[in-house]
Amino acid sequence: MPTILLDTDFLSSFLKIDRCDLIRALYQVDQAFIPAAVHRELAPTDLLTRLLSISWIHVWPEESTPVESSPPDPGFGALGPGERACILLARSTSDSVLLTSDNVARRFAQTQGITVASIPAFLLACKMAGLVEPEEMARIIEDLKVKDFFEFKAEVRRQLLA
């Protein structure tokens, strides 16, 4: 079973549309994790109450979080604290999957050999696994647009709705 790590942007999108259940269903896990940095990024928002109501998403213990060292790539330093913490955790955790919708973080994580899924890739996997019917996918796409201002490229939208 993989260790699921959630970045702030991905998690906040699914909190806003009340569909975190898809994360658990797709990966068939009993728990998912966020680093303390992601928790701190969500703390000043109204999403924290929603996050705290989801018993299977846990904050990775700060004392067991890898210490941030300066990787040779300067791109790492350009990432936000939540993204850096997620990447450090993913590098130190075998069989982890990082869920992020930040393209810069996603590309950097992939150069580190980390398995990463963006929102479109995640939803396509949900569709292929039979977790989301076309009508429900249309609702999810619309909810992401209205509640999170998330837009899909036309081709991706067609694939998700086909």
trRosetta pair geometry for C-beta under 8 A, 3 or more apart (Angstrom, degrees):
i j d omega theta_ij theta_ji phi_ij phi_ji
1 27 7.6 94 -165 157 82 91
1 28 7.0 -113 -125 98 103 86
1 29 5.7 132 179 -103 117 83
1 95 7.7 105 93 133 33 135
2 27 6.0 -87 56 -160 108 119
2 29 7.0 -79 67 -71 68 128
2 95 5.0 -135 -117 153 66 89
2 96 6.2 122 -176 -127 92 22
2 97 4.8 43 150 -9 146 105
2 115 7.6 -78 -141 73 143 142
3 33 6.7 -12 178 17 94 124
3 93 4.9 -76 65 155 154 134
3 94 7.8 98 6 76 121 45
3 95 6.3 107 6 95 84 76
3 96 4.3 -37 70 -104 99 81
3 97 7.3 169 78 21 49 65
4 23 6.4 131 172 172 154 108
4 27 5.4 131 -67 83 130 171
4 29 5.6 -163 -4 30 122 164
4 31 7.8 -173 46 114 102 49
4 32 3.9 -49 89 -123 116 95
4 33 6.8 147 85 22 61 70
4 96 7.5 167 -80 -159 17 70
4 97 5.5 -19 -110 65 63 98
4 99 6.7 15 -170 -12 92 114
5 32 7.4 -177 -78 -175 18 84
5 33 5.5 -30 -105 76 64 91
5 34 7.3 120 -161 -100 63 38
5 35 7.5 25 -157 -29 109 87
5 60 7.9 -2 -119 -44 97 134
5 86 5.1 144 147 -151 124 90
5 89 5.5 156 -116 97 146 126
5 90 5.5 -121 31 -69 154 93
5 93 7.4 138 -47 53 126 147
5 96 5.7 24 -9 -178 115 118
5 97 7.0 178 26 84 76 45
5 98 4.9 -26 74 -106 108 67
5 99 7.0 178 86 19 52 73
6 10 5.7 -133 -159 85 80 112
6 11 4.2 85 157 -65 124 111
6 23 7.3 -5 -83 -141 122 158
6 32 5.8 60 -25 149 113 123
6 33 7.1 176 15 85 83 38
6 34 5.1 -47 66 -83 95 90
6 38 6.7 132 98 177 79 165
6 57 7.0 -24 20 -143 145 118
6 86 7.6 -113 88 -113 22 127
6 99 5.2 -16 -112 61 63 110
7 10 5.1 81 60 16 83 105
7 11 6.7 -167 83 -5 36 96
7 38 6.5 -151 -151 -103 34 126
7 82 5.7 114 -157 137 74 109
7 83 5.8 33 -138 -95 126 65
7 86 4.9 -53 -84 -39 86 166
7 98 6.7 50 -33 179 105 94
7 99 6.4 -150 17 92 82 58
7 100 3.8 37 21 -100 145 92
7 101 7.6 -156 78 16 120 60
7 102 6.5 -99 134 11 153 111
7 105 6.6 120 -122 122 162 157
8 11 6.0 -66 -141 44 24 107
8 12 5.8 21 165 -19 66 112
8 34 7.9 88 -74 -151 59 123
8 38 4.8 -166 -65 -140 81 84
8 41 4.5 -40 -105 96 147 144
8 42 6.3 -166 -133 -51 96 90
8 80 7.4 -65 30 102 134 140
8 82 4.2 34 -19 132 113 171
8 83 7.7 -77 20 -49 98 70
9 12 6.0 -55 -141 36 24 108
9 13 6.6 29 157 -23 60 105
9 100 6.3 64 57 -159 106 69
9 101 4.7 -119 122 51 117 95
9 102 5.3 126 23 -42 151 91
10 13 5.9 -58 -157 30 29 113
10 14 6.7 11 156 -5 64 109
10 99 4.4 -174 142 134 163 91
10 100 5.2 -113 -27 -109 122 26
10 101 5.0 146 -77 -15 74 89
10 118 7.9 -145 -95 -150 113 41
10 119 6.5 -172 -123 -66 83 86
10 122 7.8 105 -151 -16 120 157
11 14 6.1 -67 -151 44 31 101
11 15 6.0 33 154 -22 69 109
11 20 7.6 28 -148 -105 71 111
11 34 6.5 10 -64 -91 163 130
11 38 6.7 79 24 178 149 129
11 42 7.3 -60 104 -72 126 138
11 51 7.3 42 162 -104 122 114
11 57 7.7 118 -138 -154 124 150
11 99 7.5 108 -54 96 71 115
12 15 5.5 -52 -141 37 33 114
12 16 6.2 39 157 -26 65 104
12 42 6.7 -169 -81 -104 99 103
12 45 7.4 9 -125 98 120 166
12 47 5.6 -42 -128 -123 83 174
12 148 7.3 140 120 -123 87 119
13 16 5.9 -57 -154 30 26 112
13 17 6.9 -3 158 5 62 107
13 101 6.4 55 -16 -9 148 150
13 119 6.2 -47 106 -96 163 134
13 144 6.2 23 -170 -130 107 97
13 148 4.8 64 -125 -140 77 166
13 150 6.0 44 -131 -43 125 148
14 17 6.2 -63 -141 49 35 94
14 18 8.0 -132 165 34 58 4
14 19 5.2 -101 -155 74 83 78
14 20 4.8 111 136 -78 117 64
14 22 7.1 -128 -140 46 127 107
14 23 6.7 69 166 -34 170 115
15 18 7.4 24 -173 -76 32 41
15 20 6.4 27 -79 -51 57 115
15 47 4.7 79 119 -155 147 111
15 50 4.7 125 -167 105 105 137
15 51 6.1 -32 -109 -64 140 79
16 47 7.0 -49 -64 -100 72 116
16 143 7.7 164 116 156 90 96
16 144 7.9 104 86 -115 118 51
16 147 4.4 165 152 140 115 119
16 148 5.0 140 73 -64 156 102
17 140 6.5 88 159 -141 152 67
17 143 4.1 100 -126 134 116 129
17 144 6.1 -39 -51 -68 145 63
17 147 5.7 158 -73 61 77 145
17 148 7.0 -64 -36 -17 101 120
18 50 7.5 -115 -94 -151 75 131
19 22 5.1 13 161 -3 95 114
19 140 6.3 44 -65 -121 170 107
19 143 7.7 120 -18 92 127 149
20 23 5.5 -35 -172 17 61 116
20 24 7.2 53 140 -10 75 99
20 54 5.6 -27 93 -114 155 154
20 57 6.9 -58 -179 -43 144 134
21 24 5.8 -58 -157 41 43 109
21 25 6.0 39 150 -20 74 112
22 25 5.5 -58 -140 42 33 112
22 26 5.9 32 163 -21 70 107
22 122 7.7 100 127 154 120 108
22 126 5.4 -10 -167 -110 119 141
22 131 6.2 120 -137 139 87 139
22 132 7.2 11 -119 -56 126 116
23 26 6.4 -56 -145 34 22 105
23 27 6.5 -12 169 14 59 112
23 32 5.9 -14 138 -49 130 159
23 99 6.9 -64 -123 -41 116 169
23 122 7.8 -18 -97 -166 73 132
24 27 6.9 -77 -142 53 20 87
24 28 7.7 69 165 -99 55 17
24 29 6.1 -113 -137 62 62 74
24 30 7.9 50 -147 -115 105 15
24 32 7.0 -115 -78 -23 75 115
24 56 6.1 54 -96 100 132 151
25 28 7.2 12 -173 -72 27 56
25 126 7.6 64 91 -128 111 98
25 131 5.4 130 124 -134 130 135
26 122 7.1 172 42 -166 175 82
26 125 5.9 75 -156 117 133 111
26 126 5.4 -75 -82 -89 122 78
26 129 6.0 150 -126 31 77 162
26 131 6.2 -83 -77 -16 78 163
27 32 7.7 97 63 -83 144 108
27 97 6.8 -154 -109 47 136 147
29 32 6.2 101 95 -63 137 76
29 56 7.8 142 112 168 85 125
30 56 6.3 -135 160 -141 49 117
31 56 4.9 -143 -106 -173 56 78
31 57 7.3 156 -162 -90 69 25
31 58 5.6 3 -171 1 121 115
32 56 6.5 61 16 131 77 89
32 57 5.2 -22 70 -110 93 74
32 58 7.4 162 81 24 41 71
33 57 7.4 163 -92 -161 19 61
33 58 5.5 -32 -107 72 71 82
33 59 7.4 86 -158 -150 75 12
33 60 4.7 63 -180 -60 124 93
33 89 7.3 -139 110 166 129 153
34 38 4.0 -108 -179 78 110 136
34 39 5.8 132 109 -49 121 79
34 57 6.4 33 -10 173 105 102
34 58 7.5 -177 26 90 71 36
34 59 5.8 -41 73 -108 85 57
34 60 6.8 -144 87 -5 31 87
34 82 8.0 -25 -170 -150 98 104
34 86 7.9 -41 -146 -88 58 97
35 38 5.3 104 57 3 69 97
35 39 7.4 -128 106 0 42 89
35 59 7.4 43 176 -161 15 71
35 60 5.0 -32 -103 42 53 120
35 65 5.9 90 -142 -121 105 133
35 82 6.8 166 62 -143 107 60
35 85 3.5 -152 95 142 162 126
35 86 5.9 -137 -1 -66 120 55
35 88 7.8 67 -91 61 154 101
35 89 5.6 -158 -69 -32 113 138
36 39 5.3 -53 -152 37 41 117
36 40 6.2 44 150 -22 70 102
36 59 5.7 66 -87 -176 62 115
36 60 6.9 -102 -27 66 71 75
36 62 4.6 15 -29 -83 150 97
36 65 6.6 -98 10 -36 105 155
36 85 7.1 -127 51 -159 63 158
37 40 5.6 -50 -148 35 33 113
37 41 6.5 35 151 -21 63 103
37 81 4.2 -142 -163 139 128 99
37 82 4.7 -170 120 -88 101 52
37 84 7.3 -32 100 64 173 85
37 85 3.9 162 27 -11 132 150
38 41 5.6 -52 -150 34 34 112
38 42 6.5 24 154 -10 66 108
38 82 4.2 91 -85 -138 68 111
38 85 6.7 -137 -26 76 83 131
38 86 6.9 65 -51 -58 123 103
39 42 6.0 -65 -149 43 30 104
39 43 6.3 52 150 -50 65 97
39 51 7.8 176 -122 135 74 153
39 59 4.9 4 -52 -109 145 122
40 43 5.4 -31 -146 1 33 124
40 81 7.4 -34 72 105 124 138
40 82 7.9 -158 59 -72 86 93
41 80 7.5 64 -96 151 143 130
41 81 7.0 175 -58 72 112 104
41 82 4.9 -44 -10 -50 148 131
42 45 5.5 -75 -163 40 54 113
42 47 5.3 -87 -159 87 103 110
42 48 5.3 142 136 -80 93 77
42 51 5.9 60 143 -19 152 156
43 48 5.4 60 -125 -88 35 140
44 48 7.9 112 22 -30 13 130
45 48 6.1 138 71 -22 69 86
46 49 6.5 -31 -179 19 60 109
46 50 7.8 57 134 -8 68 102
47 50 5.3 -55 -161 40 55 114
47 51 5.9 58 143 -25 79 103
48 51 5.5 -53 -146 37 34 114
48 52 6.2 32 157 -18 67 107
49 52 5.9 -56 -146 38 28 109
49 53 6.6 30 153 -23 61 107
50 53 5.8 -60 -155 31 32 112
50 54 7.2 26 151 -20 64 103
51 54 6.1 -62 -161 28 37 107
51 57 6.4 -89 -164 89 80 137
54 57 4.7 33 106 15 117 110
59 62 7.9 -8 146 -42 110 78
60 64 6.9 -113 166 80 89 96
60 65 5.7 104 116 -81 115 96
60 89 6.0 -138 -58 -117 178 142
61 64 4.6 54 80 23 105 103
61 65 7.1 -157 95 -30 51 82
62 65 5.4 -42 -150 8 38 120
65 85 6.6 -19 -166 -155 133 100
65 88 7.1 66 176 105 86 123
65 89 6.5 -50 -137 -80 81 97
66 88 4.5 -147 70 164 116 108
66 89 6.7 -175 15 -80 103 45
66 91 7.3 -63 29 73 166 100
66 92 4.6 164 -48 -32 133 153
68 84 6.2 29 -119 151 126 124
68 85 7.7 -65 -72 -86 111 63
68 88 6.1 -92 -96 -74 69 153
70 76 7.4 153 -157 83 53 131
70 77 7.2 8 -136 -65 90 109
71 76 4.6 99 49 -17 115 162
71 112 7.9 -56 -135 -95 159 120
73 76 5.2 102 85 -17 91 98
73 108 7.0 169 116 -143 147 103
73 111 7.3 97 -73 104 165 143
74 77 5.7 -46 -167 31 58 113
74 78 7.0 59 140 -22 73 102
75 78 5.5 -55 -156 31 43 116
75 79 7.3 54 149 -33 67 94
75 104 7.1 -150 -174 -180 108 101
75 108 5.2 -164 121 -99 123 121
76 79 6.0 -47 -166 12 38 114
76 84 6.5 89 178 -116 83 97
76 87 7.3 -138 -134 91 97 155
76 108 6.4 151 -84 -172 63 142
78 104 7.1 -81 107 160 114 143
79 83 4.0 -115 176 93 117 125
79 84 5.0 148 93 -56 116 81
79 87 7.2 56 98 -2 169 138
79 102 7.7 110 -139 127 95 148
79 104 6.7 -170 -93 115 84 110
79 105 5.4 97 -130 -93 122 90
79 108 6.6 -109 -58 43 131 161
80 83 4.8 90 56 11 78 104
80 84 7.0 -145 93 -6 37 89
80 102 7.8 -140 19 -104 112 167
80 105 7.8 -47 31 -69 85 128
81 84 5.8 -56 -144 38 30 110
81 85 6.2 28 159 -18 65 108
82 85 5.8 -56 -146 38 29 109
82 86 6.3 30 155 -20 65 106
83 86 5.7 -53 -147 35 30 112
83 87 6.4 28 156 -17 64 106
83 100 6.7 78 -118 -132 91 145
83 102 5.9 -63 -96 62 134 154
83 105 4.0 -110 -151 -109 129 136
84 87 5.9 -58 -149 37 30 109
84 88 6.3 30 155 -18 66 106
85 88 5.8 -54 -146 37 31 111
85 89 6.3 30 155 -17 65 106
86 89 5.8 -58 -149 39 30 110
86 90 6.1 28 154 -19 66 109
86 98 5.5 108 158 -139 114 116
86 100 6.7 140 110 -65 160 123
86 105 7.5 47 68 -180 125 132
86 109 7.8 -37 112 -93 101 133
87 90 5.6 -54 -143 38 31 111
87 91 6.3 32 157 -20 65 105
87 98 7.1 23 -88 -107 54 161
87 105 7.0 -138 -53 -163 117 92
87 108 6.8 -32 -107 112 150 109
87 109 5.3 -136 -110 -97 100 91
87 112 6.5 94 -167 37 106 162
87 114 6.6 -124 -137 -24 72 165
88 91 5.9 -55 -148 35 29 110
88 92 6.4 10 158 -5 63 113
89 92 6.0 -72 -148 46 29 100
89 93 5.7 8 162 -7 70 122
89 96 7.1 177 126 -150 82 165
90 93 6.0 -67 -130 46 26 100
90 96 4.5 -155 -135 100 70 139
90 97 8.0 -102 -126 83 113 3
90 98 4.7 -37 -80 -55 148 117
90 109 6.5 23 78 -149 155 114
90 112 7.6 102 98 103 111 128
90 114 4.4 52 136 -134 134 129
90 115 7.9 -149 -165 45 123 63
91 112 5.8 -65 -88 162 109 131
91 113 8.0 90 -115 64 78 92
91 114 6.6 -69 -69 -72 65 113
93 96 4.2 74 95 -51 109 131
96 114 6.9 -33 86 -148 102 92
96 115 6.9 174 94 46 53 97
97 115 4.9 -51 -109 101 69 111
97 116 7.4 154 -166 -97 63 23
97 117 6.3 14 177 -1 110 108
98 106 8.0 -176 104 -111 114 64
98 109 5.5 -104 63 -167 152 158
98 114 5.5 21 4 154 127 124
98 115 6.9 150 19 87 74 56
98 116 4.8 -26 71 -107 97 76
98 117 7.5 169 85 24 49 65
99 116 7.7 153 -90 -160 24 60
99 117 5.4 -23 -109 68 71 94
99 122 6.3 50 -135 -79 108 141
100 105 5.0 -88 152 99 155 125
100 106 5.4 -165 86 -69 110 84
100 109 7.2 129 30 -3 140 150
100 116 6.3 -40 36 -158 100 108
100 117 7.9 128 31 72 54 47
100 118 6.9 -41 88 -102 55 60
101 106 7.8 -14 -153 -46 13 126
101 118 5.4 90 -116 -156 58 79
101 119 4.7 14 -97 -19 117 105
101 150 7.4 -45 -178 -126 159 126
102 105 3.9 51 92 20 116 114
102 106 6.2 170 87 -18 58 86
103 106 5.4 -53 -141 36 31 115
103 107 6.3 29 161 -17 66 104
103 118 7.6 19 -89 -105 66 134
104 107 6.1 -54 -148 37 28 107
104 108 6.3 25 155 -15 63 109
105 108 5.8 -58 -145 40 30 110
105 109 6.0 31 157 -21 66 108
106 109 5.9 -56 -146 36 27 111
106 110 6.4 28 155 -20 62 106
106 116 4.9 156 -145 147 78 148
106 118 5.8 -3 -101 -71 155 99
107 110 5.7 -55 -150 34 31 113
107 111 6.8 32 152 -20 63 101
108 111 5.8 -55 -156 31 35 111
108 112 6.8 26 148 -13 65 107
109 112 5.6 -64 -156 40 37 110
109 114 4.1 -70 174 66 92 129
109 116 4.8 110 96 -65 130 134
110 113 7.7 64 -175 -64 35 13
110 114 6.6 -95 -79 59 30 74
110 116 5.7 -87 -62 19 84 128
117 121 4.6 -139 -155 96 78 117
117 122 4.6 102 147 -67 122 85
117 125 7.0 -45 -141 0 140 142
118 121 4.8 90 48 14 75 104
118 122 6.7 -137 91 -8 35 92
119 122 5.7 -56 -142 38 27 113
119 123 6.3 22 162 -15 64 107
119 144 7.2 130 175 -140 146 151
119 150 6.6 -38 97 -175 170 146
120 123 6.0 -59 -145 40 29 106
120 124 6.2 30 157 -20 65 107
120 152 6.1 125 -93 -128 111 102
120 153 7.8 -2 -91 26 156 91
120 156 4.7 -41 -144 -166 138 138
120 160 7.2 -108 -147 -59 79 124
121 124 5.7 -54 -146 37 30 112
121 125 6.4 32 153 -19 64 105
122 125 5.8 -56 -152 35 30 111
122 126 6.5 32 149 -20 64 104
123 126 5.3 -48 -148 34 37 116
123 127 6.4 42 151 -21 65 100
123 132 7.1 -40 -161 41 78 160
123 137 6.9 114 179 -138 114 99
123 140 6.7 171 -127 118 128 142
123 141 8.0 101 -172 -72 163 82
123 160 5.7 9 123 -124 120 124
124 127 5.6 -49 -150 33 34 114
124 128 6.3 31 152 -16 65 106
124 156 7.8 -92 -59 -158 118 86
124 159 6.3 -4 -110 128 115 118
124 160 6.2 -97 -83 -91 72 79
125 128 5.7 -54 -143 40 32 110
125 129 6.1 28 156 -16 65 110
126 129 5.8 -61 -145 41 27 108
126 131 4.4 -81 -168 64 80 120
126 132 4.7 45 133 -1 110 118
127 130 7.8 40 172 -67 31 24
127 131 7.4 -82 -67 50 21 76
127 132 5.4 -58 -85 65 61 102
127 137 6.2 30 -90 -88 110 140
127 160 6.2 -169 -45 -145 151 61
132 136 5.0 -135 -161 94 79 117
132 137 4.9 101 143 -67 118 86
132 140 6.8 -28 -151 -9 142 146
133 136 4.8 86 56 13 76 107
133 137 7.0 -139 96 -10 35 89
134 137 5.5 -53 -143 34 32 114
134 138 6.5 36 157 -22 65 101
134 161 5.9 76 -151 -159 95 59
134 162 7.9 -127 -109 84 117 14
135 138 5.7 -50 -154 31 32 113
135 139 6.8 33 147 -17 62 104
136 139 5.5 -52 -154 35 37 114
136 140 6.4 39 149 -21 67 103
137 140 5.5 -51 -147 35 35 113
137 141 6.3 37 154 -19 66 104
137 160 5.3 -170 174 158 131 95
137 161 6.0 -172 105 -94 124 59
138 141 5.8 -52 -148 36 30 112
138 142 6.3 28 154 -15 63 108
138 161 6.1 65 -76 -115 86 108
139 142 5.8 -58 -147 40 30 109
139 143 6.0 31 155 -20 66 108
140 143 5.7 -54 -143 38 28 111
140 144 6.3 30 156 -20 63 105
141 144 5.9 -54 -149 35 28 111
141 145 6.5 27 152 -18 62 107
141 152 6.2 -53 -142 -1 109 135
141 157 6.5 94 -147 -130 148 91
141 160 6.5 134 -68 108 127 144
141 161 7.4 -41 -13 -63 155 105
142 145 5.6 -56 -151 36 33 112
142 146 6.1 19 158 -9 69 111
143 146 6.0 -60 -137 45 29 102
143 147 5.4 -6 176 11 69 120
143 148 7.8 43 134 7 66 98
144 147 6.8 -60 -114 53 18 88
144 148 5.1 -44 -161 48 57 116
144 150 4.0 -56 161 62 103 119
144 152 7.9 67 90 -35 136 98
145 148 7.5 -15 -46 57 6 71
145 149 6.9 30 -165 -125 42 22
145 150 6.2 -99 -79 65 42 60
145 151 6.2 65 -112 -88 92 61
152 156 4.6 -126 -179 90 104 113
152 157 4.3 134 101 -64 125 87
152 160 7.0 -57 -167 10 166 141
153 156 4.6 84 59 9 85 107
153 157 6.9 -153 89 -9 40 88
154 157 5.6 -56 -148 36 30 114
154 158 6.5 32 154 -21 64 104
155 158 5.7 -51 -151 33 33 113
155 159 6.6 33 151 -18 64 104
156 159 5.6 -54 -151 36 34 112
156 160 6.3 31 153 -18 67 107
157 160 5.9 -58 -147 37 29 109
157 161 6.2 9 161 -4 65 115
158 161 6.2 -70 -142 48 25 98
158 162 6.0 41 158 -45 66 105
159 162 5.9 -42 -141 11 26 117
